[in-house]
Amino acid sequence: MVTRREILERGYGLGAIAVASLLKEQGLLANPQVAGSGPQHFDLLPKPPAHGFGKAKAMISMFMQGGPSHIDMFDPKPELNRLDGKDFPGEVKYDDAAGASSEVMGSPWAFKKHGESGMDFSELVPNMAGIADDITMIRSMHTGVNNHGQSINALHNGTALTGRPTLGSWLTYGLGAENKNLPAYVALTDPRGLPVLGVDNFTNGWLPSVYQGTVIRPKEPRILNLDPPKSLKGDAQHRYLDFVERLNRDHADQRPGETELEARIQSFELAARMQVAAKEALDINQESEATLRMYGVDKKETNDFGSRCLIARRLVERGVRFVSIFTGNQTWDNHSSILTSLPAACRYVDQPAAALVMDLKQRGLLDSTVVHWGGEMGRLPVIQNRSGAKKGDRKKVGRDHNTYGFSMWVAGGGFKAGHIHGATDEFGHHAVEDVVNHYDYHATLLHLFGLKPDELTFKRNGTDQSLVQNDEARVVEGLLA
């Protein structure tokens, strides 16, 4: 029998913990969410997947806000180079008609095949090219909602609408976390600013607040107020937290079913436990010099993203379920000056992103960790924003949005390695082969975690809601190892 003192000494909590909670942790309490057993209780205790087919236990999503140009990085189109400077021989779905043109722009960057898989990468991403045989390149992504907000929502919460729970919230709702002393769902934001839609990128929506993403600041101190004031250190803090815990529980007992109140209490308890655990997890100085160099922490242009990728690895290594790493607001939205802005965006992430996959693999974590790299859209095959410059002068031109066919890559967690999936047309405009819609992607991810969309539901206003809302959604078997 595990005593209360032993539980506290092992780091399970610093405040007084209700007896029912202790019994539940020891598997001696009936499931509190069984119908008829009283108000539902929501927590982050680890929950085994309902099905045995899932390999994934954690996920790290590197979200490239703005829309990386697939035809300049991952999806070479010789026909565009052949037609460079000529009128596009078809119809283009522009997002910004005012700045649009019909002049074809071939990629200014050379492509080469890499690895045993022969996967194509441009010279912009030499480090990602080095992990060609560890990833699946999906060249046929499609959301079809041709602006940032709607397409971000589609990839994060399953629809073009805002205010719904994000993927990280659904996974933590369904599976909990393996470490009680760290958040289950973490958002690592960029020092240059929040992405478009701000906190909606990691919101719990209408799921209980305990499933929202916890923001870790991009610069030190990454979490504020971890250290108690000197007057409260040690036993004084323990007694104070015990007293606050009793007040909170008395208050909650008088208001059964208030999930927001329960989430607030749990967040207080987590904050106390994080005083030790978070400091250790976020301290990348514990890593070897070789590891820091691998992530590019030693270089100015890759230090920031490299540090956050390394923190993400340390978090999943310690039982965090889902980590989102964001780039800055519109970093990849290359409507103009693509000749300079796209290479800069690539330099910022290329080495750290590849290092994350290599590091997880060498530590034996890649098999159980899904890694995602991509944005909410790609770019069009024609020039945008010539701005009065002469034909042939491309110093300030860019490419418009394209959500009808674009690329992103995934690795680990049960995805194939060294695999190219799907294709766009000869111009890179539309996905035409083995199309992967955002809802297919989500159904496939849930499958890898041992979950089914029609079973991972939350009743709202009398209706079962889920991440995957489209009846045509399918698990994309061609992506699975």
Protein Blocks (a to p, Z undefined) as FASTA:
>chain_A
ZZfklmmmnopafbdcdfklmmmmnopaccfkbghiapcdddfbdcddfbfkbfbfbdcd
dddehiaafklmmmccfklmmmgoiacfbddddfblmlgcfbdcddfbdcddedjkopac
dfklmmlmmmmmmcccdfkbcehpacfklmmmmmmnopabehiacfklmmmmmnopabfk
bcfbdcdddfkbpcehijmmmcgkjacfklpccdddfbdcfbghkbccfklgcjllmmmm
mmmmmmmmmmmmmmghilklmmmmmmmmmmmmmmmmmmmmmmmklpcfklmmmnopmpmk
lmmmmmmmmmmmmmmmnopabdcddddehklmcfbhklmmmmmmmmmmmmmmmmmmmmmm
mnopmmmpccddddfbdcdfbdehklopaehiaklgccdddfkbccdddeehiiaehiae
djddfkomaccbhpacfklmmmmmmmmnopafklmccdeehiacdfblcfkbccdfklpZ
Z
